[in-house]
């Protein structure tokens, strides 16, 4: 028997369930939400159905996010990860949802969402994706371990406009300091000076272009 005290969210959900007809759509989702920690797959499936069918509107909520926050008592990012993870696993790893799955339990929904991000958002190579999948599914490693693996494999993001401008300004400043120092030296080969001049000219042009881009975005 589990004598652990109920959380505020569990008490809230059970109070709502007492007011509903057992077996109704709304009752079923709440029942699954109450068992969320041991059954994220069920909750992900139910929430996806609620969102796609806009069932929350029939229950007096203006949005899916409001329904999740006030009735299920989970935050928007959690609801998004649950529904995305369920949609991904049902498409990419449907064998994990069958009773014949060799795993003792389905991996953490957050780890499944990392797999989804690797496939859909970060364009991992097939080799890197296979490495992450092995960590999450084949080896059944913990979520913190999956996060470390994901970060080690994730491609570096392209810098945005402001970051690109900052990098160009930093490089241009360094190049100018180098140019000033070189000008005070008499034994620098002319070809080296020409290369440095070309670099300065290129950096100056790129910095001006990046400045215009940032100004345009802000305007």
C-alpha positions in Angstrom: 0.0 0.0 0.0 1.3 3.4 -0.9 1.0 5.8 2.0 2.8 8.7 0.4 0.9 12.0 0.9 -1.0 13.3 -2.1 0.3 16.3 -3.9 -1.9 19.4 -4.4 -2.2 18.5 -8.1 -3.4 14.9 -7.3 -5.9 16.2 -4.8 -7.2 18.8 -7.3 -7.6 16.1 -10.0 -9.4 13.7 -7.7 -11.8 16.4 -6.6 -12.7 17.1 -10.3 -13.1 13.4 -11.0 -15.7 13.1 -8.2 -17.8 15.6 -10.1 -17.6 13.7 -13.5 -19.2 10.6 -15.0 -16.7 7.7 -14.8 -15.7 6.7 -18.3 -16.3 10.1 -19.9 -13.6 11.6 -22.0 -12.8 14.2 -19.4 -12.8 11.7 -16.6 -10.4 9.4 -18.5 -7.9 12.1 -19.2 -7.9 13.1 -15.5 -7.4 9.5 -14.4 -4.4 9.1 -16.7 -3.0 12.5 -15.5 -3.3 11.2 -12.0 -1.0 8.3 -12.9 1.3 10.5 -15.1 4.6 9.5 -13.5 4.1 5.9 -14.3 2.2 6.3 -17.5 3.4 9.2 -19.6 2.6 7.4 -22.9 -1.1 7.3 -22.0 -1.2 10.9 -21.0 0.7 12.0 -24.1 -1.9 10.1 -26.2 -4.8 11.5 -24.4 -3.5 15.1 -24.5 -2.8 14.8 -28.2 -6.4 13.7 -28.7 -7.8 16.5 -26.6 -5.7 19.1 -28.4 -6.5 17.8 -31.9 -10.2 17.5 -31.2 -10.3 20.8 -29.3 -12.2 18.9 -26.5 -11.0 21.4 -24.0 -13.5 23.9 -25.4 -16.4 21.7 -24.5 -15.1 21.7 -20.9 -15.0 25.5 -20.6 -11.4 26.3 -21.5 -10.4 28.9 -24.0 -7.1 27.1 -25.0 -5.3 23.8 -24.7 -2.6 25.5 -22.6 -5.3 26.8 -20.1 -6.8 23.4 -19.9 -3.4 21.8 -19.1 -2.5 24.3 -16.5 -5.8 24.6 -14.7 -7.2 21.1 -14.9 -4.3 18.7 -15.5 -1.9 20.9 -13.6 1.0 20.6 -16.0 2.8 23.5 -17.6 2.7 24.3 -21.3 6.3 23.1 -22.0 5.5 19.8 -20.3 2.3 19.3 -22.3 4.2 20.1 -25.5 6.9 17.6 -24.8 4.4 14.9 -23.9 2.3 15.3 -27.0 5.4 15.6 -29.3 7.1 12.7 -27.7 4.0 10.5 -28.1 3.5 11.5 -31.7 7.2 10.8 -32.4 7.4 7.5 -30.6 4.2 6.2 -32.3 5.6 7.1 -35.7 9.3 6.3 -35.3 9.4 3.6 -32.6 5.9 2.0 -32.5 7.4 -1.3 -31.2 7.9 0.4 -27.9 4.2 0.8 -27.4 3.4 -2.9 -27.8 3.2 -5.5 -25.0 6.0 -7.4 -26.7 8.5 -4.6 -26.2 11.7 -6.0 -24.7 12.0 -2.9 -22.5 10.9 -2.9 -18.9 9.4 0.6 -19.4 9.2 3.2 -22.1 12.1 5.7 -21.9 11.5 9.1 -20.2 9.3 11.3 -22.4 12.0 14.0 -22.2 14.6 11.7 -23.6 12.2 10.7 -26.4 11.7 14.4 -27.1 15.5 14.7 -27.5 15.3 12.1 -30.2 12.5 14.0 -31.8 14.6 17.2 -31.7 17.6 15.4 -33.2 15.5 14.1 -36.1 13.2 17.1 -36.7 14.9 20.2 -35.6 18.7 19.7 -35.4 19.2 17.5 -38.5 21.6 15.0 -36.8 23.5 12.8 -39.2 22.3 9.2 -39.3 25.4 8.1 -37.4 24.9 10.7 -34.6 21.1 10.0 -34.4 21.9 6.2 -34.1 24.3 7.0 -31.2 21.7 9.0 -29.4 19.0 6.4 -30.0 21.3 3.7 -28.6 21.7 5.8 -25.5 18.0 6.4 -25.0 16.4 3.2 -26.2 18.8 0.3 -26.5 20.8 1.1 -23.4 17.9 2.7 -21.5 20.2 5.3 -19.9 18.9 8.0 -17.6 17.6 11.3 -18.9 20.7 13.3 -17.6 22.9 10.9 -19.5 20.7 11.3 -22.6 21.1 15.1 -22.3 24.8 14.9 -22.1 24.9 12.7 -25.2 22.6 15.0 -27.1 24.7 18.1 -26.3 27.9 16.3 -27.3 26.4 15.5 -30.7 24.2 18.6 -31.5 25.5 20.8 -34.3 26.6 24.2 -33.3 23.8 26.7 -34.1 24.3 29.4 -36.6 24.8 32.8 -34.9 21.9 35.2 -35.2 22.3 38.8 -36.6 23.4 40.4 -33.3 25.8 37.7 -32.5 27.3 37.7 -36.0 27.8 41.5 -35.7 29.5 41.1 -32.3 31.9 38.5 -33.7 32.8 40.7 -36.7 33.4 43.7 -34.5 35.6 41.7 -32.2 37.6 40.3 -35.2 37.9 43.8 -36.8 39.1 45.3 -33.6 41.7 42.6 -33.2 42.8 42.9 -36.8 43.2 46.7 -36.5 45.4 46.3 -33.4 47.5 43.8 -35.3 47.8 46.2 -38.3 48.9 49.0 -36.0 51.6 46.8 -34.5 52.8 45.6 -37.9 53.1 49.2 -39.2 55.7 49.8 -36.5 57.8 46.9 -37.8 60.3 47.4 -40.6 61.1 43.7 -41.4 57.6 42.5 -42.3 57.5 41.1 -45.9 55.2 43.2 -48.2 53.1 40.2 -49.1 52.2 39.8 -45.4 51.0 43.4 -45.2 48.9 42.9 -48.3 47.2 39.8 -46.7 46.5 41.8 -43.6 45.1 44.7 -45.6 42.8 42.3 -47.5 41.6 40.8 -44.2 40.9 44.2 -42.8 39.0 45.3 -45.9 36.9 42.1 -45.8 36.1 42.4 -42.1 35.2 46.1 -42.5 32.8 45.2 -45.3 31.2 42.3 -43.4 30.8 44.4 -40.3 29.1 47.1 -42.2 26.8 44.5 -43.8 26.0 42.9 -40.5 25.2 46.3 -39.0 22.7 47.1 -41.8 21.1 43.7 -41.2 20.6 44.2 -37.5 19.3 47.8 -38.1 16.8 46.5 -40.6 15.6 43.7 -38.3 15.1 46.3 -35.5 13.3 48.7 -37.8 
